[in-house]
Amino acid sequence: MKIQNYLSTSVLISAIVFFAYDIINDLSAGADSYIHITLEIIIFLAITAVLFRELKHVASLNKTVQGEKDKTARLSGQLFEVMNKQFSDWQLSPSEHEVAILLIKGLSMKEISEMRNVKEKTVRQQATQIYAKSGYAGRHELAAHFIEDLMLVDKG
């Protein structure tokens, strides 16, 4: 992927170096016509302009990508804050809080039990408590609650 990112830039730089070298040789040899040298200078300037325009465009894209990464990080942090507040409002225990996060992330009961070093039955009981305290029937409704909040934040 890195090679593709720099391929067009490398080609343009190579063309600039070639034309600069050729123009210098043509001028020092004095054998080529004025039209030939003028044409090479025009091509050299055009390639240089394209290179700088592309570099400016890449810098702009990098700035946009970084801005989107920052926005995503802020939204992620905001969502986590909203989730923590809601879990507190539902009076989830610390264990239920952790299980709720993992349920929303989409982990299976078995994966959660392995991750937390508890029996799967314990995770199922905690999940049942989470659903009872939240008023939702299952993990999909629980996750939808927070996705809906995120979409509302995005509109505002």
C-alpha positions as CSV (number, residue, x, y, z in Angstrom):
1,M,0.0,0.0,0.0
2,K,2.8,2.4,0.8
3,I,4.4,1.9,-2.7
4,Q,1.0,2.9,-4.3
5,N,0.9,6.0,-2.1
6,Y,4.2,7.2,-3.4
7,L,4.2,5.8,-7.0
8,S,2.7,8.9,-8.7
9,T,4.8,11.2,-6.7
10,S,7.9,9.2,-7.6
11,V,7.0,9.2,-11.3
12,L,6.4,13.0,-11.3
13,I,9.7,13.6,-9.4
14,S,11.5,11.4,-11.9
15,A,10.0,13.3,-14.8
16,I,11.0,16.6,-13.3
17,V,14.6,15.4,-12.8
18,F,14.7,14.0,-16.3
19,F,13.5,17.2,-17.9
20,A,15.7,19.4,-15.7
21,Y,18.7,17.3,-16.7
22,D,17.7,17.3,-20.4
23,I,17.1,21.1,-20.4
24,I,20.6,21.7,-18.8
25,N,22.2,19.4,-21.4
26,D,20.4,21.0,-24.3
27,L,21.4,24.5,-23.2
28,S,25.0,23.6,-22.6
29,A,25.3,21.7,-25.9
30,G,23.5,24.5,-27.8
31,A,22.5,21.9,-30.5
32,D,18.7,21.9,-30.0
33,S,16.4,24.5,-31.3
34,Y,14.8,27.3,-29.3
35,I,11.3,25.6,-29.8
36,H,12.6,22.3,-28.5
37,I,14.1,23.8,-25.3
38,T,11.0,26.0,-24.8
39,L,8.7,23.0,-25.1
40,E,10.8,21.1,-22.6
41,I,10.7,24.0,-20.2
42,I,6.9,24.2,-20.5
43,I,6.6,20.5,-19.8
44,F,9.0,20.8,-16.9
45,L,6.9,23.6,-15.4
46,A,3.6,21.8,-16.0
47,I,4.9,18.6,-14.3
48,T,6.2,20.6,-11.4
49,A,2.9,22.4,-11.0
50,V,1.0,19.1,-11.1
51,L,3.4,17.6,-8.5
52,F,2.9,20.6,-6.1
53,R,-0.9,20.5,-6.7
54,E,-1.0,16.8,-5.9
55,L,1.2,17.2,-2.8
56,K,-1.1,20.0,-1.6
57,H,-4.1,17.8,-2.2
58,V,-2.5,14.9,-0.3
59,A,-1.8,17.3,2.6
60,S,-5.4,18.4,2.6
61,L,-6.7,14.8,2.5
62,N,-4.4,13.9,5.4
63,K,-5.7,16.9,7.4
64,T,-9.3,15.8,6.6
65,V,-8.6,12.2,7.6
66,Q,-7.0,13.3,10.9
67,G,-10.0,15.5,11.6
68,E,-12.3,12.6,11.0
69,K,-10.2,10.4,13.3
70,D,-10.4,13.1,16.0
71,K,-14.2,13.4,15.5
72,T,-14.6,9.6,15.8
73,A,-12.5,9.5,18.9
74,R,-14.6,12.3,20.5
75,L,-17.9,10.6,19.5
76,S,-16.6,7.3,20.9
77,G,-15.6,8.9,24.1
78,Q,-19.0,10.7,24.3
79,L,-20.8,7.5,23.7
80,F,-18.8,5.8,26.4
81,E,-19.7,8.6,28.8
82,V,-23.4,8.3,27.8
83,M,-23.2,4.5,28.4
84,N,-21.5,4.9,31.8
85,K,-24.2,7.5,32.9
86,Q,-27.0,5.2,31.8
87,F,-25.5,2.2,33.5
88,S,-25.2,4.3,36.7
89,D,-28.9,5.3,36.3
90,W,-29.8,1.7,35.9
91,Q,-27.8,0.9,39.0
92,L,-25.7,-1.8,37.4
93,S,-23.0,-3.3,39.5
94,P,-19.4,-3.0,38.3
95,S,-19.6,-6.6,37.0
96,E,-22.9,-6.0,35.3
97,H,-21.4,-2.8,33.8
98,E,-18.5,-4.7,32.4
99,V,-20.8,-7.5,31.0
100,A,-23.1,-4.9,29.5
101,I,-20.2,-3.3,27.6
102,L,-19.1,-6.7,26.3
103,L,-22.7,-7.6,25.3
104,I,-23.0,-4.3,23.3
105,K,-19.7,-5.0,21.7
106,G,-21.2,-8.3,20.4
107,L,-19.2,-10.9,22.4
108,S,-20.9,-14.2,23.0
109,M,-21.7,-15.4,26.5
110,K,-18.9,-17.9,26.2
111,E,-16.4,-15.3,25.1
112,I,-17.4,-13.0,28.0
113,S,-17.1,-15.8,30.5
114,E,-13.6,-16.7,29.2
115,M,-12.5,-13.1,29.2
116,R,-13.8,-12.5,32.7
117,N,-12.7,-15.9,34.1
118,V,-16.2,-16.7,35.3
119,K,-18.7,-19.4,34.5
120,E,-20.9,-18.9,31.5
121,K,-23.9,-19.3,33.8
122,T,-22.7,-16.3,35.9
123,V,-22.6,-14.2,32.7
124,R,-26.1,-15.3,31.7
125,Q,-27.4,-14.3,35.2
126,Q,-25.7,-11.0,35.0
127,A,-27.1,-10.4,31.5
128,T,-30.6,-11.2,32.8
129,Q,-30.1,-8.7,35.6
130,I,-28.9,-6.1,33.1
131,Y,-32.0,-6.6,30.9
132,A,-34.3,-6.4,33.9
133,K,-32.7,-3.2,35.2
134,S,-32.6,-1.6,31.7
135,G,-36.1,-2.7,30.7
136,Y,-34.8,-4.3,27.5
137,A,-35.5,-7.8,26.3
138,G,-32.0,-8.6,25.1
139,R,-28.6,-7.4,23.8
140,H,-30.0,-6.1,20.5
141,E,-32.5,-3.7,22.2
142,L,-29.7,-2.7,24.7
143,A,-27.3,-1.9,21.9
144,A,-30.0,-0.2,19.9
145,H,-30.6,2.1,22.9
146,F,-27.1,3.5,22.6
147,I,-27.0,3.5,18.8
148,E,-30.1,5.6,18.8
149,D,-28.5,8.0,21.2
150,L,-25.4,8.2,18.9
151,M,-27.6,9.0,15.9
152,L,-29.4,11.7,17.8
153,V,-26.0,13.3,18.8
154,D,-24.9,13.1,15.2
155,K,-28.0,15.0,14.0
156,G,-27.6,17.7,16.7
